[in-house]
Amino acid sequence: MPAGELNSLSVDELQTKSTELRSELFNVRVKQATGQLEDTSQLGSLRRQIARVLTVIREKRGAE
């Protein structure tokens, strides 16, 4: 999800999105550990998405 779309979400929605992404990252890590992960680029992609969401949350909290 691009940062532009994240800016339109509220802080509560962003926190929910962060929780979902962290859960998905956990599942991908488990798949990697068990050898079932085919696309290893998912790990980096999910980490970057989480960082984007956290950055937007910090920006919104600073503006309040």
CHARMM internal coordinates of N, CA and C (Angstrom, degrees):
IC EDIT
DIST 1 N 1 CA 1.4382
DIST 1 CA 1 C 1.5320
ANGL 1 N 1 CA 1 C 108.51
DIST 1 C 2 N 1.3228
ANGL 1 CA 1 C 2 N 118.20
DIHE 1 N 1 CA 1 C 2 N 124.31
DIST 2 N 2 CA 1.4599
ANGL 1 C 2 N 2 CA 121.45
DIHE 1 CA 1 C 2 N 2 CA -179.38
DIST 2 CA 2 C 1.5260
ANGL 2 N 2 CA 2 C 111.85
DIHE 1 C 2 N 2 CA 2 C -66.39
DIST 2 C 3 N 1.3187
ANGL 2 CA 2 C 3 N 116.05
DIHE 2 N 2 CA 2 C 3 N 155.24
DIST 3 N 3 CA 1.4610
ANGL 2 C 3 N 3 CA 121.39
DIHE 2 CA 2 C 3 N 3 CA -178.04
DIST 3 CA 3 C 1.5249
ANGL 3 N 3 CA 3 C 111.47
DIHE 2 C 3 N 3 CA 3 C -61.75
DIST 3 C 4 N 1.3293
ANGL 3 CA 3 C 4 N 118.36
DIHE 3 N 3 CA 3 C 4 N -30.59
DIST 4 N 4 CA 1.4535
ANGL 3 C 4 N 4 CA 121.57
DIHE 3 CA 3 C 4 N 4 CA 178.11
DIST 4 CA 4 C 1.5212
ANGL 4 N 4 CA 4 C 112.36
DIHE 3 C 4 N 4 CA 4 C -60.90
DIST 4 C 5 N 1.3272
ANGL 4 CA 4 C 5 N 116.42
DIHE 4 N 4 CA 4 C 5 N -39.71
DIST 5 N 5 CA 1.4583
ANGL 4 C 5 N 5 CA 120.63
DIHE 4 CA 4 C 5 N 5 CA 177.59
DIST 5 CA 5 C 1.5234
ANGL 5 N 5 CA 5 C 111.02
DIHE 4 C 5 N 5 CA 5 C -71.07
DIST 5 C 6 N 1.3202
ANGL 5 CA 5 C 6 N 116.47
DIHE 5 N 5 CA 5 C 6 N -32.76
DIST 6 N 6 CA 1.4560
ANGL 5 C 6 N 6 CA 120.07
DIHE 5 CA 5 C 6 N 6 CA -180.00
DIST 6 CA 6 C 1.5282
ANGL 6 N 6 CA 6 C 111.27
DIHE 5 C 6 N 6 CA 6 C -67.93
DIST 6 C 7 N 1.3210
ANGL 6 CA 6 C 7 N 117.06
DIHE 6 N 6 CA 6 C 7 N -31.58
DIST 7 N 7 CA 1.4569
ANGL 6 C 7 N 7 CA 120.35
DIHE 6 CA 6 C 7 N 7 CA -179.09
DIST 7 CA 7 C 1.5242
ANGL 7 N 7 CA 7 C 112.15
DIHE 6 C 7 N 7 CA 7 C -64.73
DIST 7 C 8 N 1.3154
ANGL 7 CA 7 C 8 N 117.45
DIHE 7 N 7 CA 7 C 8 N -25.22
DIST 8 N 8 CA 1.4600
ANGL 7 C 8 N 8 CA 120.57
DIHE 7 CA 7 C 8 N 8 CA -178.50
DIST 8 CA 8 C 1.5283
ANGL 8 N 8 CA 8 C 112.40
DIHE 7 C 8 N 8 CA 8 C -81.09
DIST 8 C 9 N 1.3272
ANGL 8 CA 8 C 9 N 118.11
DIHE 8 N 8 CA 8 C 9 N -10.37
DIST 9 N 9 CA 1.4587
ANGL 8 C 9 N 9 CA 121.65
DIHE 8 CA 8 C 9 N 9 CA -179.28
DIST 9 CA 9 C 1.5285
ANGL 9 N 9 CA 9 C 110.82
DIHE 8 C 9 N 9 CA 9 C -88.57
DIST 9 C 10 N 1.3401
ANGL 9 CA 9 C 10 N 115.67
DIHE 9 N 9 CA 9 C 10 N 154.61
DIST 10 N 10 CA 1.4657
ANGL 9 C 10 N 10 CA 119.96
DIHE 9 CA 9 C 10 N 10 CA 176.87
DIST 10 CA 10 C 1.5310
ANGL 10 N 10 CA 10 C 109.20
DIHE 9 C 10 N 10 CA 10 C -80.07
DIST 10 C 11 N 1.3218
ANGL 10 CA 10 C 11 N 115.83
DIHE 10 N 10 CA 10 C 11 N 169.60
DIST 11 N 11 CA 1.4644
ANGL 10 C 11 N 11 CA 120.75
DIHE 10 CA 10 C 11 N 11 CA -179.26
DIST 11 CA 11 C 1.5277
ANGL 11 N 11 CA 11 C 110.30
DIHE 10 C 11 N 11 CA 11 C -63.14
DIST 11 C 12 N 1.3358
ANGL 11 CA 11 C 12 N 117.11
DIHE 11 N 11 CA 11 C 12 N -40.01
DIST 12 N 12 CA 1.4718
ANGL 11 C 12 N 12 CA 119.88
DIHE 11 CA 11 C 12 N 12 CA 178.91
DIST 12 CA 12 C 1.5260
ANGL 12 N 12 CA 12 C 111.35
DIHE 11 C 12 N 12 CA 12 C -63.56
DIST 12 C 13 N 1.3232
ANGL 12 CA 12 C 13 N 116.79
DIHE 12 N 12 CA 12 C 13 N -41.75
DIST 13 N 13 CA 1.4659
ANGL 12 C 13 N 13 CA 120.68
DIHE 12 CA 12 C 13 N 13 CA 178.21
DIST 13 CA 13 C 1.5206
ANGL 13 N 13 CA 13 C 110.55
DIHE 12 C 13 N 13 CA 13 C -65.50
DIST 13 C 14 N 1.3242
ANGL 13 CA 13 C 14 N 116.54
DIHE 13 N 13 CA 13 C 14 N -37.47
DIST 14 N 14 CA 1.4622
ANGL 13 C 14 N 14 CA 120.48
DIHE 13 CA 13 C 14 N 14 CA 178.82
DIST 14 CA 14 C 1.5304
ANGL 14 N 14 CA 14 C 110.86
DIHE 13 C 14 N 14 CA 14 C -66.71
DIST 14 C 15 N 1.3198
ANGL 14 CA 14 C 15 N 117.31
DIHE 14 N 14 CA 14 C 15 N -38.92
DIST 15 N 15 CA 1.4608
ANGL 14 C 15 N 15 CA 120.07
DIHE 14 CA 14 C 15 N 15 CA 178.13
DIST 15 CA 15 C 1.5312
ANGL 15 N 15 CA 15 C 110.51
DIHE 14 C 15 N 15 CA 15 C -65.81
DIST 15 C 16 N 1.3228
ANGL 15 CA 15 C 16 N 116.66
DIHE 15 N 15 CA 15 C 16 N -38.11
DIST 16 N 16 CA 1.4601
ANGL 15 C 16 N 16 CA 120.38
DIHE 15 CA 15 C 16 N 16 CA 175.83
DIST 16 CA 16 C 1.5272
ANGL 16 N 16 CA 16 C 110.40
DIHE 15 C 16 N 16 CA 16 C -63.51
DIST 16 C 17 N 1.3212
ANGL 16 CA 16 C 17 N 116.35
DIHE 16 N 16 CA 16 C 17 N -42.99
DIST 17 N 17 CA 1.4694
ANGL 16 C 17 N 17 CA 121.59
DIHE 16 CA 16 C 17 N 17 CA 178.28
DIST 17 CA 17 C 1.5290
ANGL 17 N 17 CA 17 C 110.28
DIHE 16 C 17 N 17 CA 17 C -61.60
DIST 17 C 18 N 1.3297
ANGL 17 CA 17 C 18 N 116.45
DIHE 17 N 17 CA 17 C 18 N -41.17
DIST 18 N 18 CA 1.4599
ANGL 17 C 18 N 18 CA 120.87
DIHE 17 CA 17 C 18 N 18 CA 178.70
DIST 18 CA 18 C 1.5233
ANGL 18 N 18 CA 18 C 110.81
DIHE 17 C 18 N 18 CA 18 C -62.10
DIST 18 C 19 N 1.3125
ANGL 18 CA 18 C 19 N 116.94
DIHE 18 N 18 CA 18 C 19 N -42.99
DIST 19 N 19 CA 1.4661
ANGL 18 C 19 N 19 CA 121.51
DIHE 18 CA 18 C 19 N 19 CA 178.74
DIST 19 CA 19 C 1.5270
ANGL 19 N 19 CA 19 C 110.71
DIHE 18 C 19 N 19 CA 19 C -62.70
DIST 19 C 20 N 1.3288
ANGL 19 CA 19 C 20 N 116.60
DIHE 19 N 19 CA 19 C 20 N -42.75
DIST 20 N 20 CA 1.4622
ANGL 19 C 20 N 20 CA 120.58
DIHE 19 CA 19 C 20 N 20 CA 178.76
DIST 20 CA 20 C 1.5226
ANGL 20 N 20 CA 20 C 111.17
DIHE 19 C 20 N 20 CA 20 C -62.55
DIST 20 C 21 N 1.3425
ANGL 20 CA 20 C 21 N 115.94
DIHE 20 N 20 CA 20 C 21 N -43.65
DIST 21 N 21 CA 1.4608
ANGL 20 C 21 N 21 CA 119.91
DIHE 20 CA 20 C 21 N 21 CA -179.10
DIST 21 CA 21 C 1.5231
ANGL 21 N 21 CA 21 C 111.38
DIHE 20 C 21 N 21 CA 21 C -66.37
DIST 21 C 22 N 1.3321
ANGL 21 CA 21 C 22 N 117.39
DIHE 21 N 21 CA 21 C 22 N -38.59
DIST 22 N 22 CA 1.4628
ANGL 21 C 22 N 22 CA 120.44
DIHE 21 CA 21 C 22 N 22 CA 178.43
DIST 22 CA 22 C 1.5303
ANGL 22 N 22 CA 22 C 111.11
DIHE 21 C 22 N 22 CA 22 C -65.05
DIST 22 C 23 N 1.3231
ANGL 22 CA 22 C 23 N 116.04
DIHE 22 N 22 CA 22 C 23 N -38.50
DIST 23 N 23 CA 1.4592
ANGL 22 C 23 N 23 CA 120.33
DIHE 22 CA 22 C 23 N 23 CA 177.32
DIST 23 CA 23 C 1.5254
ANGL 23 N 23 CA 23 C 110.35
DIHE 22 C 23 N 23 CA 23 C -64.91
DIST 23 C 24 N 1.3136
ANGL 23 CA 23 C 24 N 115.96
DIHE 23 N 23 CA 23 C 24 N -42.37
DIST 24 N 24 CA 1.4624
ANGL 23 C 24 N 24 CA 120.31
DIHE 23 CA 23 C 24 N 24 CA 178.39
DIST 24 CA 24 C 1.5307
ANGL 24 N 24 CA 24 C 110.77
DIHE 23 C 24 N 24 CA 24 C -64.82
DIST 24 C 25 N 1.3283
ANGL 24 CA 24 C 25 N 117.15
DIHE 24 N 24 CA 24 C 25 N -38.85
DIST 25 N 25 CA 1.4615
ANGL 24 C 25 N 25 CA 121.22
DIHE 24 CA 24 C 25 N 25 CA 177.77
DIST 25 CA 25 C 1.5278
ANGL 25 N 25 CA 25 C 110.26
DIHE 24 C 25 N 25 CA 25 C -62.57
DIST 25 C 26 N 1.3333
ANGL 25 CA 25 C 26 N 116.29
DIHE 25 N 25 CA 25 C 26 N -42.13
DIST 26 N 26 CA 1.4638
ANGL 25 C 26 N 26 CA 119.95
DIHE 25 CA 25 C 26 N 26 CA 177.34
DIST 26 CA 26 C 1.5239
ANGL 26 N 26 CA 26 C 110.68
DIHE 25 C 26 N 26 CA 26 C -58.76
DIST 26 C 27 N 1.3361
ANGL 26 CA 26 C 27 N 116.40
DIHE 26 N 26 CA 26 C 27 N -46.23
DIST 27 N 27 CA 1.4651
ANGL 26 C 27 N 27 CA 120.46
DIHE 26 CA 26 C 27 N 27 CA -179.56
DIST 27 CA 27 C 1.5208
ANGL 27 N 27 CA 27 C 111.57
DIHE 26 C 27 N 27 CA 27 C -62.17
DIST 27 C 28 N 1.3238
ANGL 27 CA 27 C 28 N 116.92
DIHE 27 N 27 CA 27 C 28 N -39.28
DIST 28 N 28 CA 1.4651
ANGL 27 C 28 N 28 CA 120.50
DIHE 27 CA 27 C 28 N 28 CA 179.18
DIST 28 CA 28 C 1.5335
ANGL 28 N 28 CA 28 C 110.08
DIHE 27 C 28 N 28 CA 28 C -67.27
DIST 28 C 29 N 1.3399
ANGL 28 CA 28 C 29 N 116.93
DIHE 28 N 28 CA 28 C 29 N -38.44
DIST 29 N 29 CA 1.4705
ANGL 28 C 29 N 29 CA 119.86
DIHE 28 CA 28 C 29 N 29 CA 177.85
DIST 29 CA 29 C 1.5254
ANGL 29 N 29 CA 29 C 111.22
DIHE 28 C 29 N 29 CA 29 C -64.30
DIST 29 C 30 N 1.3204
ANGL 29 CA 29 C 30 N 116.81
DIHE 29 N 29 CA 29 C 30 N -38.64
DIST 30 N 30 CA 1.4675
ANGL 29 C 30 N 30 CA 120.52
DIHE 29 CA 29 C 30 N 30 CA 177.91
DIST 30 CA 30 C 1.5241
ANGL 30 N 30 CA 30 C 109.55
DIHE 29 C 30 N 30 CA 30 C -64.23
DIST 30 C 31 N 1.3258
ANGL 30 CA 30 C 31 N 116.62
DIHE 30 N 30 CA 30 C 31 N -43.46
DIST 31 N 31 CA 1.4605
ANGL 30 C 31 N 31 CA 119.97
DIHE 30 CA 30 C 31 N 31 CA 178.01
DIST 31 CA 31 C 1.5182
ANGL 31 N 31 CA 31 C 111.29
DIHE 30 C 31 N 31 CA 31 C -61.20
DIST 31 C 32 N 1.3390
ANGL 31 CA 31 C 32 N 116.36
DIHE 31 N 31 CA 31 C 32 N -39.31
DIST 32 N 32 CA 1.4587
ANGL 31 C 32 N 32 CA 119.47
DIHE 31 CA 31 C 32 N 32 CA 179.56
DIST 32 CA 32 C 1.5349
ANGL 32 N 32 CA 32 C 110.29
DIHE 31 C 32 N 32 CA 32 C -65.66
DIST 32 C 33 N 1.3122
ANGL 32 CA 32 C 33 N 116.38
DIHE 32 N 32 CA 32 C 33 N -41.27
DIST 33 N 33 CA 1.4576
ANGL 32 C 33 N 33 CA 120.47
DIHE 32 CA 32 C 33 N 33 CA -178.42
DIST 33 CA 33 C 1.5249
ANGL 33 N 33 CA 33 C 111.84
DIHE 32 C 33 N 33 CA 33 C -66.49
DIST 33 C 34 N 1.3229
ANGL 33 CA 33 C 34 N 116.88
DIHE 33 N 33 CA 33 C 34 N -31.38
DIST 34 N 34 CA 1.4600
ANGL 33 C 34 N 34 CA 120.05
DIHE 33 CA 33 C 34 N 34 CA -180.00
DIST 34 CA 34 C 1.5200
ANGL 34 N 34 CA 34 C 112.73
DIHE 33 C 34 N 34 CA 34 C -91.89
DIST 34 C 35 N 1.3281
ANGL 34 CA 34 C 35 N 116.99
DIHE 34 N 34 CA 34 C 35 N -0.50
DIST 35 N 35 CA 1.4505
ANGL 34 C 35 N 35 CA 120.59
DIHE 34 CA 34 C 35 N 35 CA 177.09
DIST 35 CA 35 C 1.5119
ANGL 35 N 35 CA 35 C 114.57
DIHE 34 C 35 N 35 CA 35 C 81.43
DIST 35 C 36 N 1.3248
ANGL 35 CA 35 C 36 N 118.18
DIHE 35 N 35 CA 35 C 36 N 15.95
DIST 36 N 36 CA 1.4579
ANGL 35 C 36 N 36 CA 121.55
DIHE 35 CA 35 C 36 N 36 CA -177.85
DIST 36 CA 36 C 1.5195
ANGL 36 N 36 CA 36 C 113.06
DIHE 35 C 36 N 36 CA 36 C -97.94
DIST 36 C 37 N 1.3313
ANGL 36 CA 36 C 37 N 118.05
DIHE 36 N 36 CA 36 C 37 N -6.62
DIST 37 N 37 CA 1.4608
ANGL 36 C 37 N 37 CA 121.67
DIHE 36 CA 36 C 37 N 37 CA -176.75
DIST 37 CA 37 C 1.5237
ANGL 37 N 37 CA 37 C 109.92
DIHE 36 C 37 N 37 CA 37 C -81.20
DIST 37 C 38 N 1.3215
ANGL 37 CA 37 C 38 N 116.13
DIHE 37 N 37 CA 37 C 38 N 122.16
DIST 38 N 38 CA 1.4612
ANGL 37 C 38 N 38 CA 120.55
DIHE 37 CA 37 C 38 N 38 CA 179.92
DIST 38 CA 38 C 1.5219
ANGL 38 N 38 CA 38 C 111.84
DIHE 37 C 38 N 38 CA 38 C -92.52
DIST 38 C 39 N 1.3281
ANGL 38 CA 38 C 39 N 117.04
DIHE 38 N 38 CA 38 C 39 N -39.56
DIST 39 N 39 CA 1.4648
ANGL 38 C 39 N 39 CA 121.66
DIHE 38 CA 38 C 39 N 39 CA -177.13
DIST 39 CA 39 C 1.5227
ANGL 39 N 39 CA 39 C 109.40
DIHE 38 C 39 N 39 CA 39 C -105.43
DIST 39 C 40 N 1.3326
ANGL 39 CA 39 C 40 N 116.12
DIHE 39 N 39 CA 39 C 40 N 94.69
DIST 40 N 40 CA 1.4608
ANGL 39 C 40 N 40 CA 120.06
DIHE 39 CA 39 C 40 N 40 CA -176.12
DIST 40 CA 40 C 1.5249
ANGL 40 N 40 CA 40 C 113.07
DIHE 39 C 40 N 40 CA 40 C -72.50
DIST 40 C 41 N 1.3164
ANGL 40 CA 40 C 41 N 117.92
DIHE 40 N 40 CA 40 C 41 N -11.19
DIST 41 N 41 CA 1.4645
ANGL 40 C 41 N 41 CA 119.88
DIHE 40 CA 40 C 41 N 41 CA 178.74
DIST 41 CA 41 C 1.5238
ANGL 41 N 41 CA 41 C 111.45
DIHE 40 C 41 N 41 CA 41 C -72.18
DIST 41 C 42 N 1.3279
ANGL 41 CA 41 C 42 N 117.53
DIHE 41 N 41 CA 41 C 42 N -12.71
DIST 42 N 42 CA 1.4621
ANGL 41 C 42 N 42 CA 121.12
DIHE 41 CA 41 C 42 N 42 CA 177.72
DIST 42 CA 42 C 1.5203
ANGL 42 N 42 CA 42 C 111.45
DIHE 41 C 42 N 42 CA 42 C -61.71
DIST 42 C 43 N 1.3131
ANGL 42 CA 42 C 43 N 117.16
DIHE 42 N 42 CA 42 C 43 N -34.57
DIST 43 N 43 CA 1.4651
ANGL 42 C 43 N 43 CA 120.52
DIHE 42 CA 42 C 43 N 43 CA -179.15
DIST 43 CA 43 C 1.5257
ANGL 43 N 43 CA 43 C 111.03
DIHE 42 C 43 N 43 CA 43 C -59.39
DIST 43 C 44 N 1.2984
ANGL 43 CA 43 C 44 N 117.23
DIHE 43 N 43 CA 43 C 44 N -52.66
DIST 44 N 44 CA 1.4574
ANGL 43 C 44 N 44 CA 121.27
DIHE 43 CA 43 C 44 N 44 CA -179.56
DIST 44 CA 44 C 1.5106
ANGL 44 N 44 CA 44 C 112.50
DIHE 43 C 44 N 44 CA 44 C -65.34
DIST 44 C 45 N 1.3219
ANGL 44 CA 44 C 45 N 115.80
DIHE 44 N 44 CA 44 C 45 N -38.96
DIST 45 N 45 CA 1.4539
ANGL 44 C 45 N 45 CA 120.68
DIHE 44 CA 44 C 45 N 45 CA 179.64
DIST 45 CA 45 C 1.5280
ANGL 45 N 45 CA 45 C 111.48
DIHE 44 C 45 N 45 CA 45 C -62.70
DIST 45 C 46 N 1.3200
ANGL 45 CA 45 C 46 N 116.63
DIHE 45 N 45 CA 45 C 46 N -45.06
DIST 46 N 46 CA 1.4630
ANGL 45 C 46 N 46 CA 120.09
DIHE 45 CA 45 C 46 N 46 CA 179.50
DIST 46 CA 46 C 1.5272
ANGL 46 N 46 CA 46 C 111.23
DIHE 45 C 46 N 46 CA 46 C -65.82
DIST 46 C 47 N 1.3054
ANGL 46 CA 46 C 47 N 116.85
DIHE 46 N 46 CA 46 C 47 N -39.62
DIST 47 N 47 CA 1.4688
ANGL 46 C 47 N 47 CA 119.73
DIHE 46 CA 46 C 47 N 47 CA 178.63
DIST 47 CA 47 C 1.5242
ANGL 47 N 47 CA 47 C 110.72
DIHE 46 C 47 N 47 CA 47 C -62.53
DIST 47 C 48 N 1.3202
ANGL 47 CA 47 C 48 N 117.26
DIHE 47 N 47 CA 47 C 48 N -40.87
DIST 48 N 48 CA 1.4714
ANGL 47 C 48 N 48 CA 120.71
DIHE 47 CA 47 C 48 N 48 CA 178.36
DIST 48 CA 48 C 1.5256
ANGL 48 N 48 CA 48 C 111.29
DIHE 47 C 48 N 48 CA 48 C -67.06
DIST 48 C 49 N 1.3322
ANGL 48 CA 48 C 49 N 117.32
DIHE 48 N 48 CA 48 C 49 N -38.93
DIST 49 N 49 CA 1.4624
ANGL 48 C 49 N 49 CA 120.43
DIHE 48 CA 48 C 49 N 49 CA 178.17
DIST 49 CA 49 C 1.5301
ANGL 49 N 49 CA 49 C 110.98
DIHE 48 C 49 N 49 CA 49 C -63.59
DIST 49 C 50 N 1.3298
ANGL 49 CA 49 C 50 N 116.59
DIHE 49 N 49 CA 49 C 50 N -41.37
DIST 50 N 50 CA 1.4601
ANGL 49 C 50 N 50 CA 120.43
DIHE 49 CA 49 C 50 N 50 CA 177.64
DIST 50 CA 50 C 1.5255
ANGL 50 N 50 CA 50 C 109.78
DIHE 49 C 50 N 50 CA 50 C -62.80
DIST 50 C 51 N 1.3160
ANGL 50 CA 50 C 51 N 117.09
DIHE 50 N 50 CA 50 C 51 N -42.51
DIST 51 N 51 CA 1.4657
ANGL 50 C 51 N 51 CA 120.86
DIHE 50 CA 50 C 51 N 51 CA 179.08
DIST 51 CA 51 C 1.5256
ANGL 51 N 51 CA 51 C 111.03
DIHE 50 C 51 N 51 CA 51 C -62.58
DIST 51 C 52 N 1.3322
ANGL 51 CA 51 C 52 N 117.53
DIHE 51 N 51 CA 51 C 52 N -39.75
DIST 52 N 52 CA 1.4654
ANGL 51 C 52 N 52 CA 120.83
DIHE 51 CA 51 C 52 N 52 CA 177.65
DIST 52 CA 52 C 1.5269
ANGL 52 N 52 CA 52 C 111.39
DIHE 51 C 52 N 52 CA 52 C -61.36
DIST 52 C 53 N 1.3349
ANGL 52 CA 52 C 53 N 115.30
DIHE 52 N 52 CA 52 C 53 N -46.05
DIST 53 N 53 CA 1.4588
ANGL 52 C 53 N 53 CA 119.84
DIHE 52 CA 52 C 53 N 53 CA -179.17
DIST 53 CA 53 C 1.5305
ANGL 53 N 53 CA 53 C 110.26
DIHE 52 C 53 N 53 CA 53 C -62.65
DIST 53 C 54 N 1.3179
ANGL 53 CA 53 C 54 N 116.96
DIHE 53 N 53 CA 53 C 54 N -45.03
DIST 54 N 54 CA 1.4675
ANGL 53 C 54 N 54 CA 120.39
DIHE 53 CA 53 C 54 N 54 CA -179.91
DIST 54 CA 54 C 1.5224
ANGL 54 N 54 CA 54 C 111.51
DIHE 53 C 54 N 54 CA 54 C -64.15
DIST 54 C 55 N 1.3180
ANGL 54 CA 54 C 55 N 117.45
DIHE 54 N 54 CA 54 C 55 N -36.10
DIST 55 N 55 CA 1.4624
ANGL 54 C 55 N 55 CA 121.30
DIHE 54 CA 54 C 55 N 55 CA 177.88
DIST 55 CA 55 C 1.5176
ANGL 55 N 55 CA 55 C 110.76
DIHE 54 C 55 N 55 CA 55 C -64.41
DIST 55 C 56 N 1.3197
ANGL 55 CA 55 C 56 N 117.46
DIHE 55 N 55 CA 55 C 56 N -44.47
DIST 56 N 56 CA 1.4641
ANGL 55 C 56 N 56 CA 121.01
DIHE 55 CA 55 C 56 N 56 CA 179.74
DIST 56 CA 56 C 1.5286
ANGL 56 N 56 CA 56 C 110.13
DIHE 55 C 56 N 56 CA 56 C -65.65
DIST 56 C 57 N 1.3395
ANGL 56 CA 56 C 57 N 117.48
DIHE 56 N 56 CA 56 C 57 N -38.61
DIST 57 N 57 CA 1.4688
ANGL 56 C 57 N 57 CA 120.41
DIHE 56 CA 56 C 57 N 57 CA 177.06
DIST 57 CA 57 C 1.5226
ANGL 57 N 57 CA 57 C 110.06
DIHE 56 C 57 N 57 CA 57 C -60.30
DIST 57 C 58 N 1.3268
ANGL 57 CA 57 C 58 N 116.57
DIHE 57 N 57 CA 57 C 58 N -45.88
DIST 58 N 58 CA 1.4727
ANGL 57 C 58 N 58 CA 120.16
DIHE 57 CA 57 C 58 N 58 CA -179.79
DIST 58 CA 58 C 1.5231
ANGL 58 N 58 CA 58 C 111.31
DIHE 57 C 58 N 58 CA 58 C -63.66
DIST 58 C 59 N 1.3197
ANGL 58 CA 58 C 59 N 116.87
DIHE 58 N 58 CA 58 C 59 N -39.52
DIST 59 N 59 CA 1.4641
ANGL 58 C 59 N 59 CA 120.39
DIHE 58 CA 58 C 59 N 59 CA 178.59
DIST 59 CA 59 C 1.5221
ANGL 59 N 59 CA 59 C 110.54
DIHE 58 C 59 N 59 CA 59 C -63.40
DIST 59 C 60 N 1.3265
ANGL 59 CA 59 C 60 N 117.26
DIHE 59 N 59 CA 59 C 60 N -43.57
DIST 60 N 60 CA 1.4607
ANGL 59 C 60 N 60 CA 120.93
DIHE 59 CA 59 C 60 N 60 CA -178.63
DIST 60 CA 60 C 1.5238
ANGL 60 N 60 CA 60 C 111.36
DIHE 59 C 60 N 60 CA 60 C -68.05
DIST 60 C 61 N 1.3150
ANGL 60 CA 60 C 61 N 118.08
DIHE 60 N 60 CA 60 C 61 N -39.13
DIST 61 N 61 CA 1.4611
ANGL 60 C 61 N 61 CA 120.67
DIHE 60 CA 60 C 61 N 61 CA 179.05
DIST 61 CA 61 C 1.5241
ANGL 61 N 61 CA 61 C 111.21
DIHE 60 C 61 N 61 CA 61 C -68.55
DIST 61 C 62 N 1.3141
ANGL 61 CA 61 C 62 N 117.09
DIHE 61 N 61 CA 61 C 62 N -32.79
DIST 62 N 62 CA 1.4520
ANGL 61 C 62 N 62 CA 120.36
DIHE 61 CA 61 C 62 N 62 CA 177.75
DIST 62 CA 62 C 1.5123
ANGL 62 N 62 CA 62 C 112.84
DIHE 61 C 62 N 62 CA 62 C -70.97
DIST 62 C 63 N 1.3355
ANGL 62 CA 62 C 63 N 116.60
DIHE 62 N 62 CA 62 C 63 N -27.25
DIST 63 N 63 CA 1.4619
ANGL 62 C 63 N 63 CA 121.69
DIHE 62 CA 62 C 63 N 63 CA -178.33
DIST 63 CA 63 C 1.5232
ANGL 63 N 63 CA 63 C 111.62
DIHE 62 C 63 N 63 CA 63 C -80.57
DIST 63 C 64 N 1.3275
ANGL 63 CA 63 C 64 N 117.69
DIHE 63 N 63 CA 63 C 64 N -16.93
DIST 64 N 64 CA 1.4802
ANGL 63 C 64 N 64 CA 120.64
DIHE 63 CA 63 C 64 N 64 CA -176.90
DIST 64 CA 64 C 1.4929
ANGL 64 N 64 CA 64 C 112.20
DIHE 63 C 64 N 64 CA 64 C -79.73
END
COOR INIT
IC SEED 1 N 1 CA 1 C
IC BUILD
